[in-house]
Amino acid sequence: MPVRNAEATWNGNLKEGNGSVKLGSGAFEGKYSFGTRFENAPGTNPEELIGAAHAGCYSMALSAGLGKAGFTPQRVHTTAAVSLEKVGEGFKITKMRLVAEAKVPNIDAAKFQEIAQATKAGCPVSQALSATPIELDAKLV
């Protein structure tokens, strides 16, 4: 399996500084700052990138799990909300919330929920984030 790479550079102090992140594939490069991370300034931040990775991983893993169980999904769409909060003297990601909607012919709701919950525990990004509580709201559409 390939090793995936990314890089980041930070210039200056925490509040007035700025940085950039870049995916090794070149598919994305973005700027970040104190304002993009802890306020609502335009730009990206590490938590948003973790959320994108988690949503992408979960969607693919759910599709795989459904396929393994004999179902062919037409579409799986997942959003991720990453909660960053001040804890003590620092900050901590305190919760991940995934909301997945899937269009899957010929599956009943109970079987879908069984596969969706197993996927939450089994997707590689969920495993990497296992120290953080992960909530899942999975729906058939």
TORBALUM-407898 format. One record per atom (N, C-alpha, C): x, y, z; residue in one letter. Coordinates in steps of 0.05 Angstrom, whole numbers, padded with zeros to 5 digits, always signed. Layout:
<nodes>
XYZa;...
</nodes>
This chain:
<nodes>
+00017-00024+00000m;+00000+00000+00000m;+00018+00025+00000m;+00009+00046-00014p;+00025+00070-00015p;+00024+00085+00012p;+00044+00101+00016v;+00045+00120+00039v;+00036+00147+00029v;+00017+00159+00042r;+00006+00185+00034r;+00020+00207+00049r;+00025+00229+00036n;+00040+00251+00048n;+00025+00277+00047n;+00032+00294+00065a;+00022+00322+00066a;+00043+00338+00080a;+00041+00365+00077e;+00061+00382+00090e;+00048+00408+00099e;+00060+00420+00119a;+00050+00446+00129a;+00074+00463+00137a;+00071+00489+00133t;+00091+00509+00142t;+00076+00530+00158t;+00088+00538+00180w;+00077+00560+00196w;+00098+00582+00198w;+00090+00607+00194n;+00108+00630+00195n;+00099+00649+00216n;+00116+00655+00235g;+00110+00675+00255g;+00099+00663+00281g;+00088+00681+00297n;+00077+00672+00323n;+00049+00662+00319n;+00037+00653+00341l;+00011+00640+00339l;-00011+00659+00329l;-00014+00682+00341k;-00037+00700+00334k;-00033+00715+00308k;-00009+00725+00302e;-00006+00741+00278e;+00006+00725+00255e;+00015+00701+00260g;+00027+00685+00239g;+00007+00674+00219g;+00018+00659+00200n;+00002+00646+00180n;+00016+00622+00170n;+00001+00604+00157g;+00013+00580+00147g;+00000+00570+00122g;+00011+00549+00111s;-00001+00536+00088s;+00001+00506+00092s;-00018+00492+00080v;-00018+00463+00080v;-00020+00454+00051v;-00008+00431+00046k;-00008+00421+00018k;-00009+00391+00019k;-00026+00380+00002l;-00027+00351+00000l;-00005+00341-00019l;+00006+00319-00013g;+00028+00308-00028g;+00021+00303-00057g;-00005+00297-00063s;-00014+00292-00090s;-00016+00318-00106s;-00016+00341-00092g;-00020+00367-00106g;-00049+00374-00110g;-00067+00357-00101a;-00096+00362-00106a;-00107+00385-00090a;-00093+00392-00068f;-00103+00415-00052f;-00079+00429-00039f;-00081+00455-00038e;-00062+00472-00023e;-00079+00495-00012e;-00075+00501+00014g;-00091+00522+00026g;-00076+00537+00048g;-00086+00560+00053k;-00075+00577+00074k;-00091+00574+00100k;-00077+00577+00122y;-00090+00576+00148y;-00077+00596+00167y;-00092+00603+00188s;-00083+00623+00207s;-00097+00619+00233s;-00090+00635+00253f;-00105+00635+00279f;-00134+00640+00273f;-00140+00659+00256g;-00168+00666+00250g;-00183+00644+00236g;-00170+00629+00219t;-00185+00607+00205t;-00188+00583+00223t;-00172+00581+00244r;-00174+00558+00261r;-00192+00563+00285r;-00189+00586+00297f;-00204+00591+00322f;-00226+00612+00320f;-00228+00624+00296e;-00249+00644+00291e;-00263+00635+00265e;-00275+00653+00251n;-00288+00646+00226n;-00276+00660+00201n;-00251+00665+00202a;-00237+00677+00179a;-00237+00658+00155a;-00236+00668+00131p;-00235+00651+00107p;-00208+00636+00106p;-00209+00611+00098g;-00185+00594+00095g;-00191+00567+00107g;-00172+00550+00109t;-00176+00524+00119t;-00164+00521+00147t;-00165+00497+00158n;-00154+00491+00184n;-00150+00461+00187n;-00133+00452+00205p;-00129+00424+00208p;-00154+00408+00214p;-00172+00419+00230e;-00197+00404+00237e;-00214+00399+00212e;-00216+00419+00195e;-00232+00416+00171e;-00220+00395+00153e;-00194+00393+00152l;-00181+00373+00135l;-00185+00345+00147l;-00184+00343+00174i;-00190+00317+00187i;-00219+00309+00181i;-00237+00328+00181g;-00265+00323+00175g;-00269+00313+00147g;-00255+00325+00128a;-00257+00316+00100a;-00246+00288+00097a;-00224+00283+00110a;-00212+00256+00109a;-00232+00235+00121a;-00244+00242+00143h;-00262+00223+00156h;-00287+00218+00140h;-00299+00240+00129a;-00322+00236+00112a;-00316+00220+00087a;-00294+00225+00075g;-00286+00210+00051g;-00281+00180+00057g;-00267+00175+00079c;-00261+00148+00087c;-00287+00133+00094c;-00304+00146+00109y;-00329+00132+00117y;-00346+00126+00093y;-00349+00145+00074s;-00366+00140+00051s;-00355+00115+00035s;-00329+00114+00031m;-00318+00092+00016m;-00321+00066+00032m;-00316+00067+00058a;-00318+00042+00074a;-00346+00032+00076a;-00366+00050+00078l;-00394+00042+00078l;-00401+00029+00052l;-00392+00040+00030s;-00397+00028+00004s;-00386+00000+00003s;-00361-00003+00013a;-00348-00030+00013a;-00363-00049+00031a;-00372-00040+00055g;-00386-00058+00073g;-00413-00067+00062g;-00427-00048+00048l;-00452-00055+00036l;-00448-00075+00013l;-00427-00071-00002g;-00420-00089-00024g;-00414-00117-00014g;-00398-00118+00007k;-00391-00144+00019k;-00416-00159+00029k;-00436-00144+00038a;-00461-00156+00047a;-00480-00162+00024a;-00472-00157+00000g;-00489-00163-00023g;-00507-00141-00033g;-00502-00117-00024f;-00518-00094-00033f;-00501-00075-00050f;-00513-00062-00070t;-00498-00044-00087t;-00509-00016-00082t;-00494+00001-00067p;-00503+00028-00063p;-00501+00045-00088p;-00521+00062-00092q;-00520+00080-00115q;-00505+00106-00107q;-00507+00113-00081r;-00494+00138-00072r;-00491+00137-00042r;-00468+00146-00032v;-00464+00150-00004v;-00453+00178+00000v;-00466+00194+00015h;-00457+00222+00020h;-00453+00225+00050h;-00430+00234+00059t;-00424+00237+00087t;-00413+00265+00093t;-00423+00278+00114t;-00412+00302+00124t;-00399+00296+00151t;-00379+00312+00158a;-00366+00308+00184a;-00364+00335+00198a;-00372+00336+00223a;-00369+00360+00240a;-00348+00354+00261a;-00328+00370+00262v;-00306+00366+00281v;-00308+00387+00302v;-00311+00379+00327s;-00313+00399+00349s;-00286+00403+00362s;-00276+00428+00361l;-00251+00436+00373l;-00259+00455+00396l;-00250+00447+00421e;-00257+00463+00444e;-00233+00468+00462e;-00235+00490+00477k;-00214+00496+00496k;-00218+00477+00520k;-00196+00463+00526v;-00196+00444+00549v;-00171+00450+00565v;-00176+00459+00589g;-00153+00467+00606g;-00138+00490+00593g;-00112+00487+00590e;-00095+00508+00579e;-00093+00506+00549e;-00103+00485+00537g;-00100+00481+00508g;-00127+00476+00494g;-00125+00464+00471f;-00148+00458+00455f;-00148+00428+00449f;-00172+00417+00445k;-00175+00389+00440k;-00199+00384+00421k;-00195+00365+00403i;-00218+00356+00387i;-00234+00338+00406i;-00258+00347+00412t;-00275+00333+00432t;-00296+00315+00421t;-00302+00318+00395k;-00323+00301+00383k;-00321+00302+00353k;-00327+00280+00340m;-00331+00278+00312m;-00360+00270+00308m;-00374+00283+00289r;-00402+00275+00283r;-00404+00270+00254r;-00410+00246+00246l;-00414+00238+00218l;-00444+00237+00213l;-00453+00248+00190v;-00480+00246+00181v;-00478+00234+00153v;-00489+00210+00150a;-00487+00196+00124a;-00515+00191+00113a;-00518+00195+00088e;-00542+00189+00073e;-00535+00170+00050e;-00549+00148+00048a;-00542+00129+00027a;-00567+00120+00012a;-00564+00118-00013k;-00585+00107-00030k;-00576+00078-00037k;-00591+00059-00026v;-00583+00031-00029v;-00608+00015-00035v;-00611+00005-00059p;-00635-00011-00066p;-00635-00037-00050p;-00659-00047-00044n;-00664-00074-00034n;-00651-00079-00007n;-00649-00059+00010i;-00638-00064+00037i;-00659-00054+00057i;-00662-00068+00079d;-00680-00058+00100d;-00665-00041+00119d;-00679-00024+00134a;-00667-00004+00151a;-00650-00017+00173a;-00658-00039+00184a;-00643-00052+00206a;-00616-00062+00195a;-00616-00074+00172k;-00591-00084+00161k;-00572-00061+00154k;-00584-00040+00143f;-00568-00016+00136f;-00555-00005+00161f;-00570-00002+00183q;-00559+00009+00208q;-00537-00009+00219q;-00540-00035+00217e;-00520-00054+00226e;-00493-00049+00211e;-00495-00047+00185i;-00471-00043+00168i;-00460-00015+00173i;-00477+00005+00176a;-00467+00033+00180a;-00452+00035+00207a;-00462+00023+00228q;-00449+00024+00254q;-00423+00008+00254q;-00422-00015+00241a;-00397-00030+00239a;-00377-00014+00223a;-00385+00001+00203t;-00367+00017+00187t;-00355+00039+00204t;-00371+00051+00221k;-00362+00073+00239k;-00337+00063+00255k;-00339+00039+00265a;-00316+00029+00281a;-00293+00019+00263a;-00299+00011+00239g;-00279-00003+00223g;-00264+00014+00202g;-00275+00038+00195c;-00261+00053+00175c;-00234+00063+00186c;-00213+00063+00169p;-00186+00069+00179p;-00184+00096+00193p;-00198+00117+00183v;-00196+00143+00196v;-00210+00142+00223v;-00233+00128+00225s;-00246+00124+00252s;-00227+00111+00271s;-00213+00090+00262q;-00194+00076+00279q;-00172+00095+00288q;-00162+00112+00270a;-00140+00131+00277a;-00150+00151+00297a;-00176+00158+00296l;-00188+00178+00314l;-00202+00165+00338l;-00196+00140+00344s;-00211+00126+00364s;-00210+00138+00392s;-00191+00155+00398a;-00190+00168+00424a;-00211+00190+00427a;-00224+00197+00405t;-00244+00218+00404t;-00272+00205+00400t;-00292+00213+00416p;-00319+00203+00411p;-00328+00209+00383p;-00340+00188+00370i;-00350+00191+00343i;-00380+00184+00344i;-00396+00204+00335e;-00425+00200+00333e;-00432+00195+00304e;-00453+00179+00299l;-00461+00173+00272l;-00491+00175+00270l;-00500+00190+00250d;-00528+00191+00242d;-00529+00181+00213d;-00538+00157+00209a;-00538+00145+00183a;-00567+00140+00174a;-00573+00149+00149k;-00601+00147+00139k;-00601+00136+00111k;-00622+00120+00106l;-00627+00112+00078l;-00644+00134+00065l;-00638+00140+00040v;-00654+00160+00025v;-00664+00147-00001v;
</nodes>
